Amino acid sequence: KQSEAKSYVGAVNRAQQAYRIEYPTFASDLVTLEIGTPSETVNYKYAIDAPVATNSEKALFTAETKDTQSLKSFSGGVVILTSGQTSAAACQTKAVGAAPPTVDLAGGTTPAACTGESEPMK
């Protein structure tokens, strides 16, 4: 069940990087990204975080579990660094629960990273 969310986080991170090469911003929703990722399945709710997505320098994607007793939540993010390169992170919560993990997308010279009660996706 968690492999579904992990797969979507990785796919959206890669698709956002490709989208940013073609357009001057990141995609603000899953429909615009055009990779067939659903906004909801039996196990998870998926979303591109709109407030971050309106910023052309970073994009955040969340996979929030519906089964808070047995599944972890996941997040992925991409940020443009001052060098012009992109940096991506894929994170998971350390324990089961609904709140998606936080991803540091500060940018500048700071690469994307998992923060708070999150860890790199395994």
JOSUL-V638267 format. One record per residue. PHI is phi in whole degrees, 0 to 359 (999 if undefined). OMEGA is omega in whole degrees, 0 to 359 (* if undefined). Layout:
phi->PHI omega->OMEGA
phi->PHI omega->OMEGA
//
This chain:
phi->999 omega->179
phi->291 omega->180
phi->297 omega->175
phi->301 omega->182
phi->295 omega->179
phi->300 omega->180
phi->297 omega->180
phi->293 omega->179
phi->298 omega->179
phi->297 omega->181
phi->295 omega->181
phi->292 omega->177
phi->302 omega->180
phi->294 omega->181
phi->293 omega->178
phi->296 omega->179
phi->297 omega->179
phi->293 omega->180
phi->298 omega->182
phi->295 omega->177
phi->292 omega->183
phi->277 omega->183
phi->238 omega->182
phi->281 omega->181
phi->213 omega->173
phi->272 omega->177
phi->291 omega->183
phi->267 omega->177
phi->203 omega->184
phi->291 omega->179
phi->296 omega->180
phi->297 omega->182
phi->292 omega->174
phi->57 omega->176
phi->241 omega->175
phi->80 omega->178
phi->285 omega->180
phi->286 omega->176
phi->275 omega->180
phi->200 omega->172
phi->229 omega->179
phi->299 omega->187
phi->259 omega->188
phi->220 omega->168
phi->249 omega->183
phi->245 omega->179
phi->200 omega->167
phi->269 omega->183
phi->291 omega->186
phi->302 omega->181
phi->301 omega->179
phi->283 omega->185
phi->294 omega->178
phi->288 omega->177
phi->270 omega->184
phi->289 omega->182
phi->264 omega->182
phi->204 omega->179
phi->216 omega->180
phi->237 omega->178
phi->237 omega->181
phi->239 omega->174
phi->235 omega->184
phi->263 omega->182
phi->291 omega->173
phi->266 omega->180
phi->255 omega->186
phi->289 omega->181
phi->269 omega->184
phi->221 omega->181
phi->239 omega->174
phi->277 omega->172
phi->256 omega->186
phi->223 omega->174
phi->216 omega->174
phi->223 omega->180
phi->210 omega->178
phi->228 omega->179
phi->224 omega->175
phi->269 omega->179
phi->272 omega->180
phi->299 omega->178
phi->289 omega->183
phi->96 omega->178
phi->280 omega->175
phi->263 omega->174
phi->229 omega->182
phi->235 omega->175
phi->223 omega->175
phi->234 omega->189
phi->234 omega->175
phi->226 omega->175
phi->290 omega->179
phi->285 omega->180
phi->226 omega->177
phi->294 omega->180
phi->152 omega->188
phi->279 omega->187
phi->294 omega->178
phi->297 omega->180
phi->292 omega->179
phi->271 omega->179
phi->232 omega->177
phi->281 omega->178
phi->240 omega->183
phi->295 omega->179
phi->77 omega->186
phi->69 omega->176
phi->254 omega->182
phi->267 omega->179
phi->291 omega->176
phi->301 omega->182
phi->205 omega->175
phi->283 omega->182
phi->225 omega->176
phi->60 omega->181
phi->273 omega->178
phi->229 omega->179
phi->216 omega->178
phi->303 omega->181
phi->298 omega->181
phi->251 omega->*
//
